[in-house]
Structure formats: C-alpha cells, structure tokens
Amino acid sequence: MLPILLDLASLKVVLVGEGEAAEKRLGLLDEAGAARLEVYSSAPSEAFARQAGKRLKGARPADAVLTGAHIVFLAGLGDRESIELAGKVREAGRLVNTEDVKPLCDFHVPSIVRRGDLVISVSTGGKSPGLARRLRRHLEGLFGPEWAGRLDEVGRQRRVWRSEGLELAEIGRRVDAYIEEKGWLS
C-alpha cells in the first residue's frame, strides 16, 4: 500500500450506492472537497437526496459515466452488482473502491481525522477496520479542533520564511522550533 492524498476537487468522482453506507461515503466525499461528484442511487432517503442535491443523477450510471470517471466509489450494493460495476470501472483503467469488499478495491479509504486542512489517516490495509476506527478516535482526542488554526498559523509563518529566501531545511528546523516554543506536542 502507498498512502497518498488526492485533490478530489480536480477529479471526476462517481458514487453509486444505497442506504447508510452510501450516505457515509457522500459525507466523506463532501468533506474531502469532491467538486466534480455525480451520485447514483435507486432508493435514496430524503436526507441523502437533499445532501446530494443536483449531483443525484438517477438510479445507476451509464457505462460511459463509469468509464469517464477518475474514481468510482461503490457502497451498499449487492455482491453481483458490485462485481459487475467494479469490473467495468477496472476494465476502463479507472480506480474503484467497493466498500467492505477488499478484492474489489484498487485502494482503501483510511479512517480519517480532519482538522481543517490537517488530515491524519489510519489504515490497516483492510485487515482490521475496527482497529483503524479505534486509533482514529484516540487521535481525535489528541488533535482537537484547535489544530485547524494551528496549521493555518504555521502555514502563515512558513510563507514568511520562504519569502525571506530561507532554504527548505532551515524552514523545517524553524517549524520544529516554532511547534516546540508553542508547546503544541508537549
């Protein structure tokens, strides 16, 4: 596994799903800034339809929609349909994640702590989602909402140092010293 972060604002993302699993995925994709998102559900709840809004396109996407997406998320579907849709996506050379079906996933979605632009993720490679959730809850306690502001503060300071022409190694040292001075990790 290679942990990476993707800027979903610049990628075409498709979510096909039903029920609570699809609702959770939609929330995750919204938090991640998936700006070019299309949602498909044959029986969306009122809340899910409201959250999806104009992005809700119908029950199921046409093959061209699946093959034209960069990333496809499948959630809350039956085995047969998941296998069929994941196969189409993979055949087109696109990435697919089928919730809770590891063999149908090209990537895994880690458990995430999000504090503004600070993203801390925990993954067990699909071996123990329960452990990942437990570690995420622990990290949420260590990194509260104040960390969003702290990241912004360090980011502003880093921009000042860059504008002064400092080398990256020196900026790194100064960031370490700044965090130490503030006592954020003490």
PLY file of the C-alpha trace (Angstrom):
ply
format ascii 1.0
element vertex 186
property float x
property float y
property float z
element edge 185
property int vertex1
property int vertex2
end_header
0.00 0.00 0.00
1.09 3.53 -0.75
-0.73 6.18 1.27
-1.44 9.24 -0.89
-3.81 12.19 -0.70
-5.80 13.07 -3.80
-7.20 16.51 -4.61
-10.76 15.44 -5.36
-11.64 18.96 -6.48
-9.83 18.30 -9.74
-11.03 14.74 -10.38
-14.32 13.38 -11.68
-15.74 11.20 -8.91
-18.77 8.91 -9.10
-20.61 7.44 -6.12
-23.04 4.57 -6.70
-24.77 3.30 -3.63
-27.65 2.65 -1.34
-28.51 3.17 2.28
-26.34 4.21 5.19
-23.11 3.10 3.50
-23.73 5.44 0.57
-24.74 8.28 2.89
-21.47 7.92 4.83
-19.45 7.88 1.60
-21.21 11.01 0.37
-20.36 12.78 3.62
-16.74 11.71 3.33
-16.52 12.88 -0.28
-18.11 16.23 0.60
-15.62 16.74 3.45
-12.79 15.93 1.04
-13.95 18.57 -1.44
-15.13 16.34 -4.30
-16.29 19.18 -6.55
-16.95 17.10 -9.67
-19.10 14.46 -7.99
-22.02 12.57 -9.52
-24.23 10.45 -7.26
-26.41 7.49 -8.26
-28.92 5.74 -6.00
-32.10 3.84 -6.83
-33.78 4.46 -3.47
-32.20 7.48 -1.77
-33.58 8.54 1.59
-34.95 12.06 1.78
-31.88 13.20 3.73
-29.50 11.55 1.23
-31.33 13.11 -1.74
-31.20 16.51 -0.04
-27.47 16.15 0.69
-26.72 15.00 -2.86
-28.87 17.76 -4.35
-28.35 18.30 -8.08
-25.50 15.81 -8.03
-28.06 12.98 -7.74
-28.36 11.86 -11.36
-30.55 8.76 -11.17
-30.55 5.12 -10.16
-27.44 3.89 -11.96
-24.85 5.49 -14.24
-24.43 4.67 -17.88
-21.25 2.76 -18.71
-19.79 5.93 -20.24
-20.14 7.71 -16.89
-18.28 4.92 -15.09
-15.51 4.74 -17.66
-15.21 8.54 -17.82
-14.70 8.94 -14.07
-11.30 9.09 -12.46
-12.51 7.38 -9.28
-15.65 5.37 -8.55
-16.98 4.54 -5.09
-19.48 1.71 -4.66
-21.29 1.42 -1.33
-24.24 -0.57 -0.03
-24.73 -2.60 -3.20
-25.24 -6.33 -3.53
-22.36 -8.63 -4.43
-23.44 -9.28 -8.02
-23.89 -5.60 -8.84
-20.66 -4.62 -7.09
-18.71 -7.20 -9.09
-20.29 -6.06 -12.36
-19.74 -2.33 -11.80
-16.24 -2.73 -10.38
-15.34 -4.86 -13.42
-16.47 -2.15 -15.83
-14.52 0.51 -13.97
-11.35 -1.58 -13.82
-11.65 -2.58 -17.47
-11.61 1.13 -18.33
-8.43 1.58 -16.28
-10.13 3.66 -13.58
-9.85 3.32 -9.83
-12.67 1.74 -7.83
-13.40 1.32 -4.14
-16.12 -1.12 -3.17
-16.90 -0.63 0.49
-16.10 -3.68 2.62
-15.15 -5.86 -0.37
-11.35 -5.84 -0.37
-10.88 -7.88 -3.60
-12.95 -5.28 -5.48
-10.86 -2.33 -4.27
-7.98 -0.69 -6.07
-7.47 1.48 -2.98
-8.69 1.65 0.59
-10.17 4.65 2.36
-8.43 5.10 5.70
-10.02 6.19 8.92
-9.62 9.98 8.96
-9.21 12.77 11.48
-9.81 16.10 9.69
-8.98 19.42 11.30
-9.30 21.98 8.52
-6.51 21.17 6.08
-4.80 18.90 8.61
-5.61 15.32 7.66
-4.43 12.41 9.78
-5.25 8.97 8.45
-5.03 5.47 9.84
-5.11 2.36 7.68
-4.79 -1.32 8.39
-4.83 -2.25 4.71
-8.34 -3.60 5.19
-7.22 -6.15 7.80
-8.98 -4.52 10.75
-11.28 -1.56 10.12
-12.25 -1.75 13.80
-8.66 -1.12 14.90
-8.39 1.79 12.46
-11.59 3.32 13.89
-10.30 2.90 17.46
-6.98 4.55 16.60
-8.86 7.38 14.84
-10.94 8.04 17.96
-7.73 8.14 20.03
-6.14 10.61 17.61
-9.28 12.78 17.65
-8.68 13.25 21.37
-5.03 14.17 20.83
-5.68 16.52 17.91
-8.76 18.61 18.72
-10.42 21.33 16.63
-7.73 23.85 17.65
-5.33 22.11 15.27
-7.04 23.64 12.23
-5.98 27.08 13.46
-2.53 25.84 14.43
-1.93 24.56 10.92
-3.03 27.90 9.47
-0.66 29.69 11.89
2.32 27.53 10.96
1.44 27.89 7.27
1.49 31.68 7.52
4.83 31.60 9.34
6.26 29.19 6.77
5.24 31.56 3.94
7.12 34.39 5.69
10.26 32.28 5.97
10.00 31.25 2.31
9.59 34.88 1.25
12.82 35.60 3.15
14.57 33.12 0.89
15.35 30.51 3.52
16.29 27.01 2.36
13.78 24.20 2.96
15.99 22.51 5.56
16.15 25.74 7.58
12.40 26.22 7.27
11.95 22.68 8.59
14.14 23.46 11.60
12.21 26.65 12.26
8.87 24.84 12.05
10.13 22.31 14.62
11.33 25.13 16.90
8.03 27.03 16.47
5.97 23.97 17.46
8.28 23.36 20.42
8.03 27.01 21.51
4.22 26.84 21.37
4.20 23.57 23.33
1.67 22.01 20.96
3.07 18.49 21.20
4.17 18.58 24.84
0 1
1 2
2 3
3 4
4 5
5 6
6 7
7 8
8 9
9 10
10 11
11 12
12 13
13 14
14 15
15 16
16 17
17 18
18 19
19 20
20 21
21 22
22 23
23 24
24 25
25 26
26 27
27 28
28 29
29 30
30 31
31 32
32 33
33 34
34 35
35 36
36 37
37 38
38 39
39 40
40 41
41 42
42 43
43 44
44 45
45 46
46 47
47 48
48 49
49 50
50 51
51 52
52 53
53 54
54 55
55 56
56 57
57 58
58 59
59 60
60 61
61 62
62 63
63 64
64 65
65 66
66 67
67 68
68 69
69 70
70 71
71 72
72 73
73 74
74 75
75 76
76 77
77 78
78 79
79 80
80 81
81 82
82 83
83 84
84 85
85 86
86 87
87 88
88 89
89 90
90 91
91 92
92 93
93 94
94 95
95 96
96 97
97 98
98 99
99 100
100 101
101 102
102 103
103 104
104 105
105 106
106 107
107 108
108 109
109 110
110 111
111 112
112 113
113 114
114 115
115 116
116 117
117 118
118 119
119 120
120 121
121 122
122 123
123 124
124 125
125 126
126 127
127 128
128 129
129 130
130 131
131 132
132 133
133 134
134 135
135 136
136 137
137 138
138 139
139 140
140 141
141 142
142 143
143 144
144 145
145 146
146 147
147 148
148 149
149 150
150 151
151 152
152 153
153 154
154 155
155 156
156 157
157 158
158 159
159 160
160 161
161 162
162 163
163 164
164 165
165 166
166 167
167 168
168 169
169 170
170 171
171 172
172 173
173 174
174 175
175 176
176 177
177 178
178 179
179 180
180 181
181 182
182 183
183 184
184 185
